[in-house]
Amino acid sequence: MLVIGMAENGRYRVGSRGALPLPSSARRMCGIEPGEPVLLAALIAQGLLVVHPVSTVARLVADLHTQLAGGGRVR
C-alpha cells in the first residue's frame, strides 16, 4: 500500500479532474500497474490517503470469507 500525506508545497497535487498522479517508482514498489483500479481510503483526521492495490483488497476479502466459513488463512 501507499500512504500519502498532505504537504503545502508538495511535489504532486490533485489535478482539476480530481486525479492524483502516483509516481511510477511508487506504483512499481506496490505492484500497481498503470490503469489498474485501486482502493482509496482517506484518514481525514491525520491528513492521509492510503492507496491499496486491488490485488491486496481481493486477498484480504478472500481471507475474511475463509475465516467466516470456519477455515484457516488462504495463501
C-alpha positions as CSV (number, residue, x, y, z in Angstrom):
1,M,0.0,0.0,0.0
2,L,1.0,3.6,-0.4
3,V,0.4,6.2,2.4
4,I,0.3,9.7,1.1
5,G,0.4,12.8,3.4
6,M,-0.6,16.4,2.8
7,A,2.1,19.0,2.2
8,E,1.5,22.6,1.5
9,N,4.4,22.7,-1.0
10,G,4.1,19.1,-2.2
11,R,5.5,17.9,-5.5
12,Y,2.3,16.2,-6.6
13,R,-1.1,17.7,-6.5
14,V,-4.7,16.7,-7.1
15,G,-5.5,18.0,-10.6
16,S,-8.6,19.7,-12.0
17,R,-10.1,16.3,-12.8
18,G,-9.6,15.1,-9.2
19,A,-6.7,12.8,-10.1
20,L,-3.6,12.4,-8.0
21,P,-0.6,11.2,-10.1
22,L,1.3,8.3,-8.5
23,P,5.0,8.2,-9.4
24,S,5.9,5.1,-11.4
25,S,8.5,4.1,-8.8
26,A,5.9,4.1,-6.1
27,R,3.4,2.1,-8.3
28,R,6.1,-0.5,-9.1
29,M,7.0,-0.8,-5.4
30,C,3.4,-1.8,-4.6
31,G,2.8,-3.8,-7.8
32,I,0.2,-1.4,-9.2
33,E,0.1,-1.5,-13.0
34,P,-0.8,1.7,-14.9
35,G,-4.5,2.0,-15.2
36,E,-5.2,-0.7,-12.6
37,P,-8.0,0.1,-10.2
38,V,-7.1,0.8,-6.6
39,L,-9.0,1.3,-3.4
40,L,-8.5,4.7,-1.7
41,A,-9.1,5.2,2.0
42,A,-8.9,8.7,3.5
43,L,-7.8,9.2,7.1
44,I,-9.1,12.7,7.3
45,A,-8.1,13.5,10.9
46,Q,-4.5,12.5,10.1
47,G,-4.4,14.2,6.7
48,L,-3.5,10.9,5.0
49,L,-4.7,9.0,1.9
50,V,-4.0,5.3,1.7
51,V,-3.8,3.6,-1.7
52,H,-4.4,-0.2,-1.7
53,P,-3.7,-2.3,-4.9
54,V,-6.8,-4.2,-5.9
55,S,-4.9,-7.5,-5.6
56,T,-4.4,-6.8,-1.9
57,V,-8.0,-6.0,-1.3
58,A,-9.1,-9.2,-3.1
59,R,-6.7,-11.3,-1.0
60,L,-8.0,-9.7,2.3
61,V,-11.6,-10.3,1.4
62,A,-10.9,-13.9,0.4
63,D,-9.1,-14.4,3.7
64,L,-12.0,-12.9,5.6
65,H,-14.6,-15.1,3.8
66,T,-12.4,-18.2,4.5
67,Q,-12.3,-17.3,8.2
68,L,-16.0,-16.7,8.4
69,A,-16.6,-20.1,6.8
70,G,-14.5,-21.7,9.5
71,G,-11.3,-22.3,7.5
72,G,-7.8,-21.1,8.0
73,R,-5.9,-18.3,6.3
74,V,-5.7,-18.5,2.5
75,R,-2.2,-18.3,1.0
